[in-house]
């Protein structure tokens, strides 16, 4: 209602209207004029209380407590939030809102399902991108029809070729859609696409547009079938497709421009080397000018080289060079992630770095040794092993060594080998008063202990906090594993 009222006022004033509430809210939050922000009628439901476990050991309990404090939160009386004990109850909740959402005074695109217990959330943890204790159920997406004008192809940093449908602009889910992913050649064949087809488009997860079907009744008799390309659109190299994979790849990793730029953009990204002062356009310019071909070349850039480029002033050049210099202090695990080895995300890189300790040890490791690392499958192991046996990649690593980039783990704290928990396998469960769970795990490692995720006959101790699961407690007792309270743990180490 506030959004519609705002647009009515803008129309009356002869101003352009906002496209949708989400974008309007996002833009409003960035405004510097507080009086303008106040006039727009922003409102919100608060759905999380930090830190976890302080006002309640469960998510729903924390929401109730926040509501009692006077915050606007999802309420059980209008069924905005609900505790469920079975899949049937969850599906009943979803089914209710799939219909009832049409009567809400705001838009929703799905339901979020969470594990309620904070201690269970802590135990489940996170992947590099998302929590393991929460997932989203998306309602069936809005579908519209438009015309397929052309199919173009994008080349990713790994050489993966992604076909893209170029469409007649169409309004979908609050935005104008002109392009949509076609994923790969199999999807094009499955859709049986022809140029000029009337196609159905949805937003995957309400965000990314995708072509999901074709209106065959509207196909022209002389329409031309879409045939997946055989050569890279950027460097004309013949494409390859590996057994068991859906995507085609350009194998010209050394000189295909988008691959070269993409790898360097990944290397300088925030989760990797976090090199400030550079963006994708800057990287592409440096590649185009022949200044860089791989991440190691960044460290050979000089003031004299960059100041000669059009549009580069002294301040911007200094920012770039400073960002590159600071990247030499970035920890080894992020350097490993920044190399862009296929299937090696931030979490995998951290495990490999911890296990092998240095880039040099990892480079010498066999496939079997890599596979032996926790959660490391053969596909990842083969990609890592193959990466370090490439002469081209060896040149990159040599340049990083010469530049002084961190290629070994740095022990910032030395373990106390004579501590009572040295060599102990310890399970941490529950919520604690003095330590957060992460602080407790760091302390265990500092004093020579090893954090493990599940209780077994090999477990030395369980450190139990408030809200420890009854099944875990029962298992520890049945196996005779000593259970320490937070106070017991502190006294054991003499902290």
TORVOVO-422655 format. One record per residue: residue in three letters; x, y, z of N, C-alpha, C in turn. Coordinates in pm, whole numbers, plus 50000, padded with zeros to 5 digits. Layout:
<rs>
AlaXYZXYZXYZ
...
</rs>
This chain:
<rs>
Unk500834987950000500005000050000500875012650000
Unk501955012350079502845023950085503535026049950
Unk503885015049886504525015849754503565021749650
Unk502325017049650501335022149554501055036949579
Unk500975040649707500745054649742501915063349695
Unk503135058349713504325065649671504315067849520
Unk503975057349445503925058649299502825068149254
Unk501685068049325500595077349292501065091849308
Unk501805094449416502315107949441503335111949334
Unk504175102449293505185105449191504525108049056
Unk503475100449026502745102648901502115116548900
Unk501495120349013500865133449025501885144749012
Unk503125142049055504175152249049504915152048916
Unk504505143048824505155142248694506485134948697
Unk506715126848801507975119348813507785105048764
Unk508875098448730508795084448690508465075948812
Unk507725065048789507335056348900508385045448921
Unk508365039449040509285028549071508735015449014
Unk509645006548974509244994148907508604984149003
Unk509174982349121508624972549214509054975949357
Unk508344970549457508644973949596510054970149641
Unk510554958849594511874954349640512974964149598
Unk512984967849470513994977149422513834990949485
Unk512584994749505512325007749568512855007949711
Unk512594997149786513074996449924514604996649929
Unk515234989149839516684988649834517275002449806
Unk516695009449707517175022749673516935032849784
Unk515785031449852515435040749961516445039750075
Unk516885027550105517825025550215519195031850188
Unk519475034650062520765040550026520715055850020
Unk519535061550035519405076050025520095083050142
Unk520675094550116521335102450220520355111650293
Unk519245115150227518275124450284517285116750373
Unk517445117750503516615110050596515145114050590
Unk514875126550559513475130950551512775124250432
Unk513505122350322512945115450207512695100750240
Unk513625094650311513445080550352512195079450440
Unk512045088750536510915088250629509575089750558
Unk509575096750445508315099350374507845087450291
Unk508685077250276508345066350183507595054750245
Unk507455054750377506615044550440507205030650443
Unk508525029550456509145016250467508695009350594
Unk508514996150586508164988350703508814974650688
Unk508904967250798509574954250790509144945150903
Unk509194932150877509094922050982510504917451016
Unk510834917151142512154912551184512074897551212
Unk513034889951160512884875351161514064868051222
Unk514984875251288516154868551345516664876651463
Unk517114869751566517634876351686519074871851709
Unk519964881551721521384878551745521804884151880
Unk522774877651951523354864851912522424853251945
Unk522554842351870521674830851888521834825052029
Unk520724820852085520774813652212520734822352335
Unk520724835452320520754844252437519364845952497
Unk518384849552416517024851552469516214838652468
Unk516664828652392515974815752386516874805552317
Unk516764792752352517574782452283517024778652146
Unk515874784552107515284781351977514934793851899
Unk514834792351768514504803551679513104808951709
Unk512114799951718510744804651743510644811451879
Unk511364806151980511354812352112511944826352108
Unk513004828052029513634841252016512694851151947
Unk511964846351846511004855051777509904859551872
Unk509384850051952508354853652050508894864152148
Unk510114862052196510714871352291510884885252230
Unk511304885752104511444898652036510094905552022
Unk509054897651994507704903351986507264909052119
Unk507604901952229507244906952363507974919852395
Unk509144921852337509914934152358509344945952279
Unk508434943052187507814953852109508234954451965
Unk509104945151920509504944951779508394938851694
Unk508354943151568507374937651475507944924751416
Unk507344913551452507854900451412506734892151350
Unk507084881451276506044872251226505294866051344
Unk503984865951337503164861351449502534847651422
Unk502384839951527501744826751513500234828051494
Unk499634838651548498174839951539497704842051395
Unk498554848651311498184849951170498954840051083
Unk499604830551149500284819251084501424823750993
Unk502064835051027503254839250952504454830450988
Unk504384824351107505454815251152504774803551222
Unk505364791651212504734779951272505784769251301
Unk505664762951417506514751551450505884738851392
Unk506704730951324506214718551263507034706751312
Unk506384695351326507064683351374507094672251271
Unk506614675051149506614664751045506604671350908
Unk506964663550807506904668450668505464672050632
Unk504504664150680503094667050649502684680750701
Unk503134684150822502804697350877503464708450796
Unk504704706050752505384716050669504624718150538
Unk504224707050475503514708150347502134714550364
Unk501524712350479500244719050507500434734050517
Unk501524738250582501844752550595502104758550456
Unk502884751450375503174756050239501894757050157
Unk501074746550166499814746550090498904758050129
Unk498864761050258498044772250306498484785350241
Unk499814787850243500294800750194500374801550042
Unk500394790249976500364790549829499064796749781
Unk498004795049860496714801349829496544814749901
Unk496834814750032496564826650114497464838350080
Unk498604836050018499534847049988498914857449896
Unk497924853149819497264862649727496504873449803
Unk496194871049931495494880950011496394889150101
Unk497704886750094498634894450178498824908650124
Unk499104918250211499354932050165500794934150119
Unk501534923450095502894924150042503154911349963
Unk504194911349882504504899849797505444890149869
Unk505174877149853506134866949896506324857149781
Unk507494850749776507734841249667507974827149717
Unk507844824949850508034811449902508064811350054
Unk508484799850106508534797450250509954793650289
Unk510424798550403511734794250454511514783950565
Unk512204772550552512104761650649513424760950725
Unk513344761650858514564761850940514504751351049
Unk515664745951084515804738051206515664747851323
Unk514794744551418514434754251521515504755751629
Unk516154744951667517124745151776518414752051734
Unk518854761951813520104768951781521304759651796
Unk521274750751894522404741651911522514732251791
Unk521364727851740521374719451619521874727351499
Unk521484740151490521974748651381523504749651386
Unk524034751751506525484752951521526174740051480
Unk525574728751517526184715851484526164713451333
Unk525074717151268524964715251123525904724451046
Unk526034736851093526994746251034526584751550898
Unk527594756150823527384762750695528254756350587
Unk527794757350464528694755450351529294769250323
Unk530074770350217530674783350184529614793650148
Unk528444789050103527434798250051526164799150135
Unk525854789050213524554789150279524544780050402
Unk523574782150493523464773450610522924759650572
Unk523354749350645522804735950623521484734050696
Unk521134743650782519944742050866518744750150815
Unk518824755250696517704762950640517624760750490
Unk516404760950439516214759750295514954767350255
Unk514864770950129513704778550081512854769849989
Unk511564770450010510604764049919509984775249837
Unk510204774949707509694785549620508364781349557
Unk507414790649558506144788049491506344787849339
Unk505414781849269505504781049124505644795049066
Unk506674796648982507014809848931506004814848828
Unk505894828048819505074834248715505674831048578
Unk504814828248481505294824748347504694834348245
Unk505544839248152505054848048046505564842947912
Unk504944847847805505324843847670505984855647598
Unk507034852847523507694863047442508374856247323
Unk509114863947244509704858647121511214857247135
Unk511744845847087513174843447085513774849646959
Unk514584859946976515174866846861516504860646818
Unk517324856646917518674852146886519224844147003
Unk520184835446975520904828347081522374832247071
Unk522904837647180524334841147186524994832247292
Unk526334833047298527054823747385528074831147470
Unk528094828047599529024834147692530104824047731
Unk531324829047750532454820547790532834824047933
Unk532794814148023533144816448162534634815048187
Unk535074817548310536504817148342537084803148333
Unk536224792748344536704779048330536614774148186
Unk536124782948096535944779147957534564773647927
Unk533714772648029532354767448009531554776747919
Unk530844770847823530044778647728528584778347770
Unk528004790047792526604791047833525794798047724
Unk524814791047665523954797447565522944806747633
Unk522674818147570521764828047626520704831747523
Unk519454831247564518354835047477518184850247481
Unk518214856747366517944871047356516484872647312
Unk515694879247395514244879147382513674892947350
Unk512464892747298511684905147293511424909247437
Unk511724921747475511554925747615510144922847666
Unk510074917047788508784913447846508834915947996
Unk507714920348053507634923248196507394910348272
Unk508284907448370508174894948445508664896948587
Unk507814894548684508214895048824508814908248867
Unk508304919248814508744932348858509894938348780
Unk510394931448677511484936848596511234933748449
Unk511894941148361511834938448218512924928448182
Unk512524917248125513454906548091513764906947942
Unk515074907247910515524907247771516374895047737
Unk516924888847842517824877447822517484866547923
Unk517694854047883517434842847973518414831547944
Unk518824824348047519784813548031519134801447964
Unk519904794947877519494782247816520344770747868
Unk521274773747958522074763848032523114756447949
Unk522704748047855523644739847779522984734147653
Unk523754726647574523234721447447522094711547468
Unk522164703747576521084694047604519754701147625
Unk519804712647694518574720047720517994725647591
Unk518864730247502518394735347372517704724147294
Unk518314712347294517714700847224516404696747290
Unk516364696847422515154692947493513994702447462
Unk514314715447454513274725347422512904725247275
Unk513804719747189513574719547044513374733846993
Unk514364742447018514234756746991514484760346845
Unk513694769746795513904775746664513894790946682
Unk514684797946601514674812546606513294817746568
Unk512814827746641511494833246617510394826146693
Unk510744815746769509734808546848509114817546954
Unk507834814846983507204820447102507564811347218
Unk508284816647314508774808447424508164813047556
Unk508114803747651507624806747785508824808947876
Unk508764819747954509884823448040509414824348184
Unk510234818748274510014819948418511264825548482
Unk511124829948607512294833948685512624822748783
Unk513764816248763514194805748853514464811548991
Unk513754806349093513924812049227513494826349234
Unk512624830649141512124844349133513214854549102
Unk514384849849052515484859149027516014857748885
Unk516454845948846517144844048719516164839148612
Unk515984846748504515054842548398515564830248325
Unk514644821148290515004809348212513864805548119
Unk514214800248003513224795647906512794781547946
Unk511484779447961510994766648011510124759147910
Unk509804765447798508974758447700508774766547573
Unk508154760147473507914766247342506454764347304
Unk505834774847249504474773847197504574769447050
Unk504524756347028504734750746894503674755346794
Unk502484758746843501404763046753501734776146683
Unk502654783846739502984796846682504274796646600
Unk504864784846580506134784146506505904786246356
Unk506754794746296506694797146151507204785046075
Unk506634782745959507024771145877508484771945833
Unk509004784145813510374785745765511354789245878
Unk510954786646004511824789746118513104781446112
Unk514204787346161515524780846156515844774946293
Unk516234762046294516524755146420517794760946485
Unk517774761546618518944766046692519904754246709
Unk521094755446650522114745046659523264750146746
Unk523634742446846524704746646937526014748146860
Unk526774758446893527994761646821529064750846841
Unk530004750046748531104740446756532434747246791
Unk532484760646776533714768046804533454778946907
Unk534494782246981534404792947082534064806147015
Unk533064813347064532684826147003533734837147023
Unk534684834947112535694845147141537024842647071
Unk537434829847058538754827047002538724816646890
Unk537534811846855537324802446743537974788746763
Unk538344785246885538884771946915537734761846917
Unk537974749846863536944739346864536594735647008
Unk535294734747035534834731747170534954716847200
Unk535064713647328535104699747372534034697647479
Unk533634684947493532674681347597533164668747666
Unk533424669747796533954658447870532854648447900
Unk533224635747908532274625147940531604628148074
Unk530294626648076529554628448200529224642748235
Unk529624652448150529344666548179528364672148077
Unk527554681548121526514687248035527034698747950
Unk528084705447997528544717547928529694714747833
Unk529744723147729530884723447638531904733447692
Unk533184731047659534254739747707535164743947593
Unk535694756047606536764760447518538084756447583
Unk538894747947519540134743247582541294753147576
Unk541074764547508542144774447491542254783147616
Unk542714776847725542754783947854543764795247858
Unk544814794247776545904804047785545604817447720
Unk544824817347610544664829947537543224833647501
Unk542244825647545540844829447522540534841047617
Unk540264853147565540144865147650539214864047770
Unk537964859047754537094858447873537624849047981
Unk538334838447939538894829248038540034835948114
Unk540894842648041542024849548104541504860148201
Unk540584868448153540014879048238539254873048356
Unk538474862648329537644856548434538474850848547
Unk539594844248514540444838548619541054849648705
Unk541444860448641542054871448718540984878648802
Unk539804880248746538704886348823538374877848945
Unk538404864748928538164855849042539284857349145
Unk540504858249099541674859349188541604872049273
Unk541154883149215541134895849289539854897849369
Unk538894888449360537594890149424537684890449576
Unk536634894949639536634897349784536934884649863
Unk536344873249825536554860849899537934854949874
Unk538584859449768539924854449737540964864549787
Unk541624871749695542704880749735542244894649776
Unk540984897849745540384910549787541264922549750
Unk541614923449622542464934449574541584946549543
Unk541694956849623540874968849605541404977149488
Unk540524985249433540924994449327540784988649188
Unk540464975649179540324969349048538934963249034
Unk538374964348914537114958048882537244950448752
Unk536134944948705536174936748584536614944848461
Unk536184957248453536564965448337538064968248337
Unk538624970548455540064972948466540844960548425
Unk540394948948474541054936348439541014934048288
Unk539834935948229539694933848084540604943248005
Unk540744955448052541634965147986543084960347995
Unk543504956048114544884951348132545174939248043
Unk544184930248030544354918447944544444922747798
Unk543564931847760543534936747622544854943447584
Unk545454950547679546714957647654547924948447665
Unk547684935847704548784926347716549614928047842
Unk549064935147942549824937348065549784925348158
Unk548684917848153548564906048238547964894448160
Unk548444882248189547904870148127547424860148232
Unk547904861848353547524852948463547724860548594
Unk547204855448706547294862648834548694866848873
Unk549704858648841551074862148879551574874948815
Unk551024878348697551454890448628551034903248702
Unk550044902248790549604914048864550754920248942
Unk551644911748990552704916349078553884922549002
Unk553794922348869554824928948788554354942448736
Unk553104946248768552594959348726553324970448802
Unk553614981348732554334992548793553575005648770
Unk553965015548845553365028848833553545034248691
Unk554755032648636555055038048503554195031448395
Unk553925018548410553085011548312551635016648317
Unk551105017948437549675021148453549365035848430
Unk550245044648465549945058948453549835063148307
Unk550395055048217550315058148074548965054448013
Unk548155046448085546865042248031545855053648036
Unk545035054447934544025065047926543035063948041
Unk542785074948108541805075348216542375071848353
Unk543645067948361544235064248489545005076148548
Unk544555080248666545205091348736546085085748848
Unk546865094548907547825090349009547155082949125
Unk546015088149171545345082149286544865068049254
Unk544235066349138543715053049103544845042949085
Unk545955047349026547105038449008547675034349144
Unk547785043949235548305040949369547395031149444
Unk546065032849427545115023849493545275009549442
Unk545435008249310545614994849252546894988349303
Unk547994995749299549274990149341549284986949491
Unk548604995249570548514992649712547694979949739
Unk546574978449665545744966449679546514953849644
Unk547324954649538548134943149497549174939949605
Unk549804950149659550824948149764550214941849889
Unk549044946549929548384941250048547954926750030
Unk547704922649906547264908849880548344898649915
Unk549574903149927550654893949964550534888950108
Unk549664895550186549464891350325548234882550341
Unk547494880150231546284872050239546654857550272
Unk545924850850364546264837250405546274827250288
Unk547054816750305547254806650202545964800650149
Unk544994797750237543774791150191543014799750089
Unk543084813150106542404822050011543184823349881
Unk544514822249890545314821849767544944809449685
Unk544834798149754544474785549687543094786649622
Unk542144792449693540814794749637540894804049517
Unk541734814349527541854824249421542414818749291
Unk543124807449296543684801649173542584796949078
Unk541384794649132540264791049045540314776848993
Unk540894767549070540894753549031539454748449030
Unk539074741348926537684736648915537284728549037
Unk536084731249087535464724449201536094728149335
Unk537114736849336537744740749462537174754249507
Unk536094753449586535504765449643536224769249771
Unk535674779149841536344784349961536474773650069
Unk535434765450088535474755150192536474744250159
Unk536484739550034537434729249992538864734450004
Unk539094746949962540434752849970540924753250114
Unk540024756550206540414757350347540824743650399
Unk540074733150361540404719650407541734714850350
Unk541944717650221543194713550158544384720850220
Unk544214733750245545294741750303545654736650442
Unk544634733550519544874728650656545544715050655
Unk545124706350561545674692850556547124692550508
Unk547434700050402548754699050341549724709950389
Unk549174721150439550044731150500550704740750405
Unk550924736750280551584745750184551184741950042
Unk551374751549951551094749149810552064738549756
Unk553264738449809554294729249759553944714849794
Unk553474712549917553074699049959551854694449881
Unk550904703649858549704700149781550064696749637
Unk551014704249580551434701749441552054687949424
Unk552664682749530553324669549523552374658149560
Unk551184661549610550274651149660549714642749546
Unk549494630049577548874620949480547364622149487
Unk546684616549389545214616549390544694609549515
Unk545334598649552544904591049670545064599449797
Unk546164606949808546384615249926545374626549935
Unk545014632149820544014642949820542634637349854
Unk542304625749799541004619449825540844616049972
Unk541964613450041541914609750182541494621250273
Unk541544633450221541124645050300539614644550321
Unk539154648650437537734648350472536874655350366
Unk535834648450318534844653650221535434656350083
Unk536584650550051537204652949921536964640849831
Unk536184642649724535894631749633536944630649524
Unk536794620349442537784617749338537754628549230
Unk536584633949200536484644249096537324656449135
Unk537184660949260537974672249308539454668649307
Unk539764656849357541164652649366541834652449229
Unk541144647649128541714647148993541924661148936
Unk541004670248963541154683948914542364690848980
Unk542504688849112543634694949184544944688949136
Unk544984675849126546194668849081546584673348941
Unk545594674348852545854678548714546354692948707
Unk545794701648792546184715848790547684717348814
Unk548204710148910549614711848948550574704548854
Unk550034697248757550904690648659550914697848525
Unk550344709748523550344717948402551534727448404
Unk552294727848294553444736948285552994751448295
Unk551854754348234551334768148238551044772348383
Unk550404763548458550104766748597551364767548682
Unk552374759548647553644760248718554274774048704
Unk554114780148585554624793748563553904803848652
Unk552584801948667551804810848753552314809748897
Unk552484797448944552934795349081554334800949104
Unk555214799449004556564805149015556494820349033
Unk555574826748957555424841348967554904845249106
Unk554004837149163553474840049296554554838249403
Unk555384827949385556504825849478557434837849475
Unk557774842349355558684853649339558094866449398
Unk556764867749386556104879849437556024879949589
Unk556144868349652556074867849798554674865749851
Unk553784859949769552424856849814552484845349915
Unk551524845050009551504834750113551114821250054
Unk552054812150045551804798849991551974788050096
Unk552004792150223552084782650334551184787450447
Unk550684778150524549904781650642550824788050745
Unk550354798850806551124805450911550484802151045
Unk551244796151133550734792651265550794805151353
Unk549654811551367549614823851447549664820851597
Unk549224808851634549264805151774549854791151783
Unk550814789251872551464776251886550674767851985
Unk550364755351949549634746452038550494743152160
Unk549834742252276550544738552398550524723252406
Unk551614717052373551644702552357551434694952487
Unk551704701452599551574694352726550204696252791
Unk549264701852717547944704252776547204690952795
Unk546264690352888545524677952914544684673152795
Unk544444681752696543614677452582544434675452454
Unk545764675952463546584673852344546294660052285
Unk545934659852158545624647252090544214642152113
Unk543444649052198542084644552229541134647752114
Unk540174638852091539104641151993537884645952069
Unk537444658252039536424664652122535224669052038
Unk534034665752089532774670052027532214681652109
Unk531854692452043531244704052109529784704652073
Unk528914705852173527474706052145526764715252244
Unk525824723252193525054732052279525494746552273
Unk524934754752361525224769052368525934772052500
Unk526944780852498527804783152613527754797752658
Unk528174800152781528124813552837529394821452808
Unk530554815552837531814823052823532314823052678
Unk532164811752612532654810452476531514809852376
Unk531744815052256530894811052144531394797352101
Unk530634790252022531084776851977532394777751899
Unk532494787951812533724789351733534924792351822
Unk534724800851924535814803852017536244791252093
Unk535264783252130535564770952202536374761352114
Unk535974760251988536704751451895538114756551870
Unk538264769751860539594775551841540474772551963
Unk539884773152083540634770352205541084755752208
Unk540194746852165540544732652160541744730452068
Unk541724736751951542834735151858544104741551913
Unk543944752951978545104759952035545824751152136
Unk545074743352213545674735052316545894720552269
Unk545924718752137546344705952083545254695752063
Unk544004699452088542894690152068542404690251924
Unk541554680751893540994679651757539474680051766
Unk538854689251692537394690151688536834679551594
Unk535874671751641535204661851557533704664351561
Unk533004660151456531594663651444530624654051509
Unk531024641351526530074631551579530734623051687
Unk529914617651775530394609551887530594595151842
Unk531724589551879532014575551851532844569951965
Unk533214557251954534054551052057535414557352067
Unk535834564951963537144571451963537104585552023
Unk535894590452055535764603952110536334604452252
Unk537154614452281537774615852413536854622952511
Unk536284634352468535374642152552534224647652468
Unk533114650252538532054658552482531964670852572
Unk532084682752513531884695152589530444699452564
Unk529634698752670528184700552656527724713952711
Unk526984721252630526384733752674524884732452685
Unk524214743552710522754743452720522154739652586
Unk521144731152588520454727552466521094716152390
Unk522034708852453522614697152386521524687052358
Unk521524681352239520474672052198520454659552284
Unk519254654652321519144642752406519724630152341
Unk519604629052209520144617152141521664616952150
Unk522284628552137523744629452147524194626352290
Unk523444631552386523764628852527523654613952557
Unk522604607752506522384593452529523504585152468
Unk523944589052347525004581552279526314582752356
Unk526624594752403527864596752481527844588152606
Unk526704587852674526594579952798526714565052768
Unk526094560552658526134546152625527534541652588
Unk528344550852531529714547352493530724550252604
Unk530234556152712531134559152823532064570852796
Unk531664580052706532504591652675532314602352784
Unk533384607052848533244617452951532584630152896
Unk531624635352974530914647452933531354658953023
Unk531914669452962532404681053036531444692753020
Unk531154699553129530434712353119531444722953077
Unk530954734953048531864745753014532824748553129
Unk532314748153252533154750453370534204739453383
Unk533794726753360534734715653366535874717653266
Unk535504722053145536494724053039537494734953079
Unk536964745953134537814757153177538784752553288
Unk538264744753383539094740053493540134729953445
Unk539764721553347540684711553294541924718153232
Unk541684729453165542794736553101543414747353189
Unk542784749753304543314760053394543194773953337
Unk542104776853267541924789953203541364800253301
</rs>
